[in-house]
Amino acid sequence: MTSVTRFFAAAAVASAVFVTTGAAWAGATLDRIHESKVMTVATAANWPPQSFLGDDNALKGFDIDVATEIGHRLGAKVKFVTPEWGIITAGHWSGRWDISVGSMTPTTERARVLDFPAIYYYTPYVFAVHKDAAGTKVVDLNGKVIGVEAGTTSEDYINRRLKIDAVGVPPFSYEVEPGEVRTYGDSMGPLDDLRLGNGTRLNATLSALPTIKGAVEHGYPIVQAEGKPAYYEPLALAVDKGDEAFSAELKKIVEHMKSDGTLKKLSEKWYGNDLTTVQ
């Protein structure tokens, strides 16, 4: 074999290795799921009605049902894990889980480390107050103590730095200038403090409307403040950056779940109405 022949042979081998490796990397997550028949899903453990522990100590909720259906359409069982929200949004998961089905907003900042294959529903965010303050208007909350979940769009909104870049989201404006913002580790923390009384610890909270409704159904003495929603939040599936094959498959599955009515049915089951489109 001449030196020229050896050069082209080596180049061919290198090219083949690159193509093979590239193809495997592009679909690494999808390959792993197909081989193991298990899809590991990161979600929240205390965010009803999206995801919460039932009386049988098993996770239930809208996101749980959506994730289970996606797994079914991939031919896989679903295993749920519940890491801290900040760990999920930080990306670089290193295979610890395959996907986040946790009602995540696809912000520009998060898109630096995560991919968002599909938006699967939208939810309005509203202010809520203690029932003793029923009739309070949103504009009446200026200068008040507002509680929000840390690391979420509600925290960004109340601090006037919210950026939502998804297509089809209605524009929003800032109507409240809080006197103090208190942050909590999960969505129920502000509600637990608000239920103690009007102004005892908080005057109001800003949260997803389904979360507010779920709390009311569980006996929390809170009501929605009068006024329009602060904003509509698009919620998306999230995967670690770079697995185009997995993202493409997930996008296709969500499109099918929309077209065949599955997503609408699940939304109506957990929320009482169809949140898969902006109302």
N, C-alpha and C positions, 0 to 999 in steps of 0.2 A: 504494500500500500504506500503510495507516494505521500509526501508531506501535504500536497494539495488535497489528495483524496482523504487523508486523515483529518485535515481541517474541515472539509465539508461534512464528513461523517460525524465529527464531534459537534459541529453546528447543528446537524439534524437531530442528534440525540438531545442536545441542550434545548432545541426548540420543542421537541416532543415532551420533554420533562416539564418545560414551562407551560405548555398547553394543558397537559394532564393535571399539573399542580394547580394551575389557575382555575380549571374547570371544577376540581374538587373543592377548592377554597370557596368558589362562588356559590356552591350549593352545600357547603359543609354542614350547616344546621339542618337543612332538609334531608340530607343523606343520613345524618345521625338519628333523626326522628323516624325515618323509614326503616332503618336497621333495628332500632331499639323498640319501635312501636310505642314509644312514650314521648310526649311533648311536655316539657317542664315550663310552667307558667308562673311568672312573678305577678303578684297582685297584693291587694291590701286585705287585712284581716278584720278591720273595724271601720267599714265605710258603707253602711246600709243606705239604700238597697243595692248598691253595686256589688259589694262583697262583705260578708259577715259570717261569724260562726253561729250556726243554728243550735237548737237544743240538743241535737245529737253530736255536737262538737265538729260537725262537718261544714265546710264553706258553702255558702249559698249566695244567690244574688244574680243580678243581670250580667255582670262581667263573668261570673262563674259559668253561667249557662252559655254565654257567647263563646268563651274559651273551650268549653266542653264540646260544643258543636263544631268549632274549627278543628279540634283534635279528631272528632269523629270523621270529618270530611278528609282528613289527612290519613285516616286509618290508624290512629294512635289513641292510646289512653292518655288522660291528662293528669299530671302531677303538679300540685300547687305548692309554691313557696311564698313566704311573706317577709321579704327583707324590708329594711327601712326605705321609705320613698326616695330619700336623697341618694341612696345607693343605686336604686333602679335608674333614676334619671341621670346619674353620673356616667352611664355607659361602661364600656370596657368590661363586659360581664365575664369574659374568659370561660364561656360555656357553662357557667353555674346555672343558668336557665336559658331557655330558647327564645322566649317572647314575653312581653309584658302586655297583659290584657287587664289594664287597671285604669281605664278612663283618663288617659294622658293627653294633655293638650300639646299639639305639635308646634311649639314655639321655635323661633330662630335659634335661641341659645341651646336648646336641647338637640336641635337638628345637627349641631356640630359633632355630636358623639353618638346619635341614634338615627335610625331611619324609621319613617312612618309609612308603612305600606298602604294603609287605608283608614279613612275616617269612618267610624261605624255608627256614631250618633252625635247629637248636639244637646247641650243642656243649658237652660237659663240659670244664671246666678242671681240670687236675690238677697236682700237684707231681711233679717228676722229679729224680732224683739220679744221680750217677755209679754205674756198675755195681759198683764196689768198695764202695759203701754200700748194696747191695741188701739189702732187708729193713728199711730205715729206715721208720719210721712217720711219718705226717704230724705228729703231736704231737712227734716228736723234732726237728723243725726249728725249734722255738722257740730264739731267740737266734742263729740261723745267718745266713750271708750268702746272700740270695736275689736272683736276677737276674730281671728282667722287662722286657718291651718297653715303652718310654715311651709315654704317651698312650693306653694301652689299659685295658680293664677289669681286666687282671691287675695293673697298677700301682695302680689304684684299690682293688682287693681287698686287696692286701698292705699298703696304707696305711690300710685299714679305712674307706674312704669310698665304697665301691661302691654305686651306686643303679641298679637295673634295674627299669623300670616297665612292662615288657611283660606282657601277659595270659598266664597259664598257666605262668609260670616258677616252679619250686619254690623255697621259701624257703632261705636259706643262712645259715651262721654263720661267724664268724672263729675258726679254730683255731690259727693260727700268729702269734706275735709275733716278727718277725725281729729279729736283732741289727743287721743292716745291709741296706738295699735298694740294689741297683745297677741302673740303667736303661740300656737299649740302644736303638739306632735302628731295629732291626727284630726280628722274632721269632727269627731264627737267632743273633743275637749272644749271648744267654745260653747257648744250646746249644753254641756254639763254645767258650765259656769253660769250661762244665761238662765238656766232653769231655776237657779237659786233665788232669783228675784230681779226686778227691774233696777239696775244700777248697783246691785250687791257686789258684783265683780265686773260685769259688762253691761253696756246699754244695748248692744246689738251684735250680731254676727253677720258675716257675708259668706254664703255657702250655696252649693248647688240646690236648686229647688227640690229635686227628688230626696236629697238628704234631709231637708227641712220637713218635707211631708212625712218621711219615714219616722223622724223623731216625734212628730205630732201623733202619728198613729200608735207610737209606743208610750204615749202619755206625757210627753214633754209639754209644759205650759208655755208654748211659744206660738207666735203668729207672724205672718209675713208683713213687713212694713208696706205701707201703701205707696204705689208707684210702679213703674215699669222695671223689668229686670235690668240689672246693672250692665250685663253683657251676655252674649250667647257663646258658650265654649264648645269648640269642636273637639271631640274625643277620638283618639286614634290608637290603633295597635302600634306597638313600638318593638323594634328589634335592634340588635347591635349593628353598628355601622358596617356596611360593605357586603352583605350576603344578598346579592341581587336575585338569585334564584328563589330563595325563601320569600323575599319581599313580593316577587311577582306572583308566587303561588298564593300567598295570603291575600293579595289584592283581588285575585280572581275569586277566591272563596267568599270574601266579603261581598263582592258584586253579585254573586249567585245568591247569597243569603238575603240580600236586598230584593233581588228580582223575584225570588220565590216566596217572599213574604215572611221568611223566618225571623229576620231582625225586627220587623214590625211587631210580630207576634210576641217576641220576647220583651220588647219595650212595653207593650200594652200589659203584659203579665206583671212586670215589676214596677212600672211607673203609672199605669192607668191610661196612658196615651202614647201616641207615636212620636218619639223623639229622634227618629232616624232622618228627619228633615227639619229645617228651620221653620217654625210656625210663623 
